[in-house]
Amino acid sequence: MLVKSILNSKAIAEIVTIEAGATISEAAALLAKHGIGTVVVSSDGVKAEGILSERDIVRHLAKVGSACLDKTVGDYMTKKVITCTSESNAEAALQTMTDGRFRHMPVVDDGKLVGLISLGDVVKAQLSEVAMEKSALEGMIMGH
């Protein structure tokens, strides 16, 4: 299965981005507003310059307290963003996220941000694929 199949099946295709100069407080409000766990950092909505997750915010909150809420997204974002393309194998993307211990991966084609997949998105797609295969095998066994 390709990543583009996962992107096509997502109910919400919107990519939520934030600029590096925004505060952590603003980022937390954005995450809460959209009910998401990660925001892509981008100055133009096209290029992924970083990524910031709920985990990043919680870790810094535990280290420095509420003072971190006034820091910028650029201060705490992950700058080395690991991405995949829409033509990437979903299983390989899942392995990369598992090995790297992160839950979200931006999808970038020709330098342009085209989506964001999560571990949950990939697992859901794989479960759906397994269910279809099971149904097909059952049909073959039953002679349908």
N, C-alpha and C positions, 0 to 999 in steps of 0.2 A: 504494500500500500504506500502511496506517495503522500507527502505532506499536503499537497494541494487538495487531495480528497478530504482531508480533515478540515482544512480551511473552508471548503465548499459546504461541508455539513454543519458548520458552526451556526448556531442561531443568531449570534451577534458577531458581525464581521468588523465592527469598529475597532480601530487601534487607538487606545488612549495614550497620549504622549504628554510630556511635561518638559519645560525648559530647565536647564541646569541651574539657572539663577533663581528658580522658585524655592521657597522655604520648605523644609521637611514638614512643617505644619500644613502647608498648602498641598503637599503631596499626599499626606495622610487623609486630608479631606477629599481629595480626588479619588483615592482608592475606596474610601467609604461610600462616596456618592455613586460610583459605578459598581460597587460590590465586587471588586477585583483584588488580586493579591500582588500585582506587579504593574508598574508603569514603565514604558519605554521613554528614555530621555532623548529628546530631539529638539533642536532649535527650529527646524523647518517642517517637521512631520513626515519627512522623507528618509532622512539618514538616522540610523540608530547610533547615538553617541554614548549611550550608557543604559543601564537598567537599574531600577530601584524596587525593592520588594518590601512587603510588610516585615519580613524577617530582618532586613537591613535596619529598618526603623527601630524595631524592638531591641535589637542588639545594641544600638547606639543609645537608646533610651536607658537601657540597663547600665551602660558604661558611664555616661555623663549626665544622666537625668534629663529633666525637661528642657535644659538649655539647648539640647540638640534640635529642638523643634524650630529654633530660630536660625539654624545653620541652613546652608543651601543644599539642594539635591545634588549638585556637583561635588559637594564635600563628601557625601556618603554613597553615591552611586557606584556600581560596578562599572569600571571604565572599559575593561576588556570584555566586550560582549561576544558571547559565543552564539552564532546564528546558524540557520540552515536555509535551504532554498525550497521553493514549492515543489521542486523535482526531487528533493531528498527522500530517501527511504524513511518511513515513519519509525520503523523498528530501530534504525541507526540513530535517529533523533532521540528516541526514548532511551537508548543506551547512553548517549552523550549526556542527557540530563541526569540520568541515574548515577553515572560515574562522577559527574561534576557536582552532584548533590544540589541541583537547583531545579525548580519546578516550571519555569517558563523559558521559552526560547523564541526570539524574534525570527520571523521568516523574511529573508531579504533576497530579492531578485534584481540583478543588475544594479546593485547599490541602493535600491529603493525598498523601503519597508513595506511589505505587502500583507503582513499578518503577524499573529502571535499565537503560538500553541503552548498548551500546558501538558504536564504529565497526564492529567485527567482526560484531556481531549484525546490523547493518543491511546490511552487504555480503553476509553469508551469506544473508539473506532475499532480497536483490535477485538474487543468483546463482541461487537456487532458483526465483524467479519467471521469470527469463530461460530457465532450463532447461525449465520447463513450457511456456512460449510456443514455444520451439524444437520441442519434442516435438509440440505441437498443430499447428504449421505443417508439420512433416514429415508428420504424419498427413493433413493436408489435401492436400498435394502428392502423396502416395502413394495418395490416394483411400480412406483408411481411415475 
